[in-house]
């Protein structure tokens, strides 16, 4: 990828973030309820509600409210919670490590399970292994993540008390302690993505193996291991990386439900509470934060394209 192309993609990512901010701000205005009334409490007088509305700037035109909020975002200020008064940036940074670490571990689980299974199925097309991978992938995609999480908690935390049922410990407490608390929610979150990766990897490997140059190499006596190492993996990796980039947003969104099932106080808890309390600044900040992560992931995927396929570097 050339430098000018990289700058173009960054500019496109910034445009996406701006559109997300506009849509988020506009859609939130359609949510029933007055945040000033919620912040004031049930017993507040109309005068008190009006005072809070003025303090929050909710009495100003929507365009002015958005411009004020966007100006703060450009300065790194996402506003403050309507209920706790805590800066939204601090609330997100406090809650993000748990969610991001579980999402990253779920990504590792998905790649570790899905890619090898897809490669083996693609190399053994039509065999019992291929059919078994296809069946398991279909089941993995069909099962809801929260249900898988409850089953894993039932098995590994209650029936076999090997792992804690709920809670989260940061990585600073030790890798083993962190992994004990994170492995169940990460596995529940990553299985569906792993199943998707297995299906796409299998299809990509089968497609590469059907190409003329692979048949020619086989006719010359090249071993399957050599073909997989030098041709199949790199050529099949580009579509797989594409799917992986698209799944990043799904993993981050799915982490919200998994956190609630596992009793983890991360971005999921923060988001659900902000929805229930109509804490619009926190909700807007979370959506923008999640969109920024997806944009960064897509930039990383574009960089991987250039590494996997030299033809992309000049485009």
GIWOGI-V42531 format. One record per pair of residues at least 24 apart in sequence whose C-alpha atoms are under 6 Angstrom apart, sorted by the first residue. I is the first residue (numbers start at 1). J is the second residue. If there is no record, write none. Layout:
# GIWOGI-V42531
{{I:J} {I:J}}
This chain:
# GIWOGI-V42531
{{1:306} {1:313} {1:314} {2:313} {2:314} {13:295} {35:278} {78:285} {81:282} {82:279} {88:282} {95:266} {95:267} {96:267} {98:266} {99:266} {102:186} {105:186} {106:186} {106:187} {106:189} {106:190} {109:190} {110:190} {110:191} {110:193} {110:194} {113:194} {114:194} {114:195} {114:197} {114:198} {115:198} {117:198} {118:198} {118:201} {118:202} {119:202} {121:202} {122:202} {122:205} {122:206} {137:195} {140:192} {140:195} {141:192} {141:195} {145:188} {145:189} {146:258} {148:188} {149:188} {166:262} {166:263} {167:263} {167:264} {168:264} {204:236} {205:236} {249:294}}
